[in-house]
Amino acid sequence: MDAKTQKSELTRAAIVGAALDLASAEGLEAISLQGVADRIGLSKSGVFSRVGSREALQKAVIEEFGRRFIADVFVPAMQQPKGLPRLNEIMRRWIVRTRDVDSQQGCLYTAGAFELDDRQGPLRDLLLEEVTRWRAALRRTVLQCVEAGHLQPDTDAEQLVGEMYALVMGQVHDTRFLRDPRAADRAQSTWARLLSTYQR
């Protein structure tokens, strides 16, 4: 990669990062090419030349959030054996991320879902696709727990995934809105109690 290409990619990464910060603080609809340009000291045309339209930038933000989320939560957990060790590590990392990252920057999966829930269009479709993919990964992990004999054979994977999601959404609320410093500890205790109802 030549120096010019490398610089262009770094600039694009800075643009998307700044837009993600803006979306985390004010919502996806708050993203504008001018607002991002002002944050990183570029011209509006300089932002446009690297990412395209406002909608393209919003999509890039959703994709970047998903990439960071998976890198923090899912990829490291894959080092654990299939079954309960992996599922527990996913939840532990998800709770820690909610405490350490999303408490400061917000969770785009949660906030974005509320922001776009009653709208139609490609932005909502992309966020839905990201969240659906994440839930499918959770469902596969739960089914692997059943196959390994770690959870009861009649475990309803969709039900458990829904409960996991509800648990973390509750933690997001308590961490960000209530500013409860013990929200993560409570979430971990809730997870342990919830899991015990599914174990053999």
C-alpha positions as CSV (number, residue, x, y, z in Angstrom):
1,M,0.0,0.0,0.0
2,D,1.5,3.3,-1.0
3,A,1.6,6.3,1.4
4,K,-1.2,8.2,-0.4
5,T,-3.6,5.2,-0.2
6,Q,-2.6,4.6,3.5
7,K,-3.2,8.3,4.3
8,S,-6.6,8.2,2.5
9,E,-7.7,5.1,4.5
10,L,-6.6,6.6,7.8
11,T,-8.6,9.7,7.0
12,R,-11.6,7.7,6.1
13,A,-11.3,5.8,9.4
14,A,-11.0,9.1,11.3
15,I,-14.2,10.3,9.5
16,V,-16.2,7.2,10.4
17,G,-14.8,7.3,13.9
18,A,-15.9,10.9,14.4
19,A,-19.3,10.1,12.9
20,L,-19.7,7.2,15.3
21,D,-18.9,9.5,18.2
22,L,-21.5,11.9,17.0
23,A,-24.1,9.2,16.5
24,S,-23.3,7.8,20.0
25,A,-23.9,11.2,21.6
26,E,-26.8,12.5,19.5
27,G,-28.2,9.7,17.3
28,L,-27.8,8.5,13.8
29,E,-29.9,11.3,12.4
30,A,-27.5,13.8,14.0
31,I,-24.8,12.8,11.5
32,S,-24.0,15.4,8.9
33,L,-21.1,15.7,6.5
34,Q,-20.5,19.3,7.8
35,G,-20.7,18.2,11.4
36,V,-18.1,15.5,10.9
37,A,-15.9,17.8,8.9
38,D,-15.9,20.3,11.7
39,R,-14.9,17.7,14.2
40,I,-11.8,16.5,12.4
41,G,-10.8,19.7,10.6
42,L,-11.6,18.7,7.0
43,S,-13.8,20.4,4.5
44,K,-17.3,19.1,3.8
45,S,-16.1,18.2,0.3
46,G,-13.1,16.3,1.8
47,V,-15.5,14.2,3.8
48,F,-17.8,13.6,0.8
49,S,-14.9,12.5,-1.4
50,R,-14.0,9.8,1.0
51,V,-17.3,8.4,2.2
52,G,-19.9,9.8,-0.2
53,S,-23.4,10.8,0.9
54,R,-24.7,11.4,4.4
55,E,-26.6,8.1,4.2
56,A,-23.4,6.3,3.1
57,L,-21.7,7.7,6.2
58,Q,-24.6,6.6,8.4
59,K,-24.3,3.1,7.0
60,A,-20.5,3.1,7.5
61,V,-21.1,4.1,11.2
62,I,-23.5,1.1,11.7
63,E,-21.0,-1.2,10.1
64,E,-18.1,0.1,12.1
65,F,-20.1,-0.2,15.4
66,G,-20.8,-3.8,14.5
67,R,-17.2,-4.5,13.7
68,R,-16.0,-3.1,17.0
69,F,-18.8,-4.8,18.9
70,I,-18.0,-8.3,17.4
71,A,-14.2,-7.7,17.9
72,D,-14.8,-6.9,21.6
73,V,-17.4,-9.5,22.5
74,F,-17.7,-12.4,20.0
75,V,-14.3,-13.0,18.5
76,P,-12.3,-13.4,21.8
77,A,-15.1,-15.7,23.2
78,M,-14.5,-18.1,20.2
79,Q,-11.3,-19.1,21.9
80,Q,-13.4,-20.8,24.6
81,P,-14.6,-24.4,24.1
82,K,-18.0,-24.7,22.4
83,G,-20.9,-24.8,24.9
84,L,-21.3,-23.1,28.2
85,P,-17.7,-21.8,28.5
86,R,-18.2,-19.9,25.2
87,L,-21.7,-18.7,26.1
88,N,-20.6,-17.5,29.5
89,E,-17.6,-15.6,28.0
90,I,-19.9,-13.9,25.4
91,M,-22.1,-12.7,28.2
92,R,-19.2,-11.7,30.4
93,R,-17.7,-9.6,27.6
94,W,-21.0,-8.1,26.6
95,I,-21.7,-7.0,30.1
96,V,-18.1,-5.6,30.5
97,R,-18.4,-3.7,27.2
98,T,-21.7,-2.3,28.2
99,R,-20.1,-1.1,31.4
100,D,-16.8,0.2,30.0
101,V,-17.6,1.3,26.4
102,D,-21.3,1.7,25.9
103,S,-21.7,3.5,29.2
104,Q,-19.6,6.4,27.7
105,Q,-20.4,6.1,24.0
106,G,-23.9,4.5,23.9
107,C,-25.0,1.3,22.3
108,L,-25.9,1.8,18.7
109,Y,-27.8,-1.5,18.6
110,T,-30.1,-0.3,21.4
111,A,-30.3,3.4,20.8
112,G,-30.4,3.0,17.0
113,A,-33.2,0.5,17.3
114,F,-35.3,3.0,19.2
115,E,-34.4,5.8,16.9
116,L,-35.3,3.8,13.7
117,D,-38.0,1.5,15.0
118,D,-40.9,3.3,13.3
119,R,-39.1,4.2,10.1
120,Q,-38.6,2.4,6.8
121,G,-35.6,2.5,4.6
122,P,-32.1,1.2,4.0
123,L,-30.7,2.6,7.2
124,R,-33.2,0.7,9.3
125,D,-32.7,-2.4,7.1
126,L,-29.0,-2.3,7.7
127,L,-29.3,-2.0,11.5
128,L,-31.9,-4.7,11.5
129,E,-29.5,-7.0,9.5
130,E,-26.7,-6.3,12.0
131,V,-28.8,-7.0,15.1
132,T,-30.4,-10.1,13.5
133,R,-26.9,-11.5,12.6
134,W,-25.8,-11.0,16.2
135,R,-28.9,-12.7,17.6
136,A,-28.4,-15.6,15.2
137,A,-24.8,-16.0,16.5
138,L,-26.2,-16.0,20.0
139,R,-28.8,-18.6,19.1
140,R,-26.1,-20.9,17.5
141,T,-24.1,-20.6,20.7
142,V,-27.1,-21.6,22.8
143,L,-27.8,-24.6,20.6
144,Q,-24.2,-25.7,20.9
145,C,-24.7,-25.6,24.7
146,V,-27.7,-27.9,24.3
147,E,-25.8,-30.2,22.0
148,A,-22.9,-30.4,24.5
149,G,-25.4,-31.4,27.2
150,H,-24.7,-28.2,29.2
151,L,-28.3,-26.9,28.9
152,Q,-31.6,-28.8,29.2
153,P,-32.6,-30.6,25.9
154,D,-35.9,-28.7,25.7
155,T,-34.2,-25.3,26.0
156,D,-35.9,-22.7,23.7
157,A,-33.0,-20.9,22.1
158,E,-35.0,-18.0,20.9
159,Q,-36.4,-17.5,24.4
160,L,-33.0,-17.5,26.0
161,V,-31.6,-15.1,23.5
162,G,-34.5,-12.8,24.0
163,E,-33.8,-12.9,27.8
164,M,-30.1,-12.3,27.3
165,Y,-30.9,-9.3,25.1
166,A,-33.4,-7.9,27.6
167,L,-30.9,-8.3,30.4
168,V,-28.3,-6.2,28.6
169,M,-30.8,-3.6,27.5
170,G,-31.7,-3.2,31.1
171,Q,-28.1,-2.8,32.0
172,V,-27.7,-0.1,29.2
173,H,-30.6,1.8,30.8
174,D,-29.3,1.5,34.4
175,T,-25.7,2.4,33.4
176,R,-26.5,5.3,31.1
177,F,-29.7,6.8,32.4
178,L,-29.6,5.9,36.1
179,R,-25.8,6.1,36.2
180,D,-25.8,3.1,38.5
181,P,-22.2,2.1,39.2
182,R,-23.3,-1.4,40.2
183,A,-25.4,-2.1,37.1
184,A,-22.8,-4.5,35.6
185,D,-22.5,-6.5,38.8
186,R,-26.3,-6.8,38.9
187,A,-26.4,-7.9,35.3
188,Q,-23.8,-10.6,35.9
189,S,-25.8,-11.8,38.9
190,T,-29.0,-11.8,36.9
191,W,-27.2,-13.8,34.2
192,A,-26.0,-16.4,36.6
193,R,-29.5,-16.8,38.0
194,L,-31.1,-16.9,34.6
195,L,-28.6,-19.5,33.3
196,S,-29.2,-21.8,36.3
197,T,-32.9,-22.2,35.2
198,Y,-31.7,-23.7,31.9
199,Q,-28.8,-25.9,33.1
200,R,-29.2,-29.6,33.5
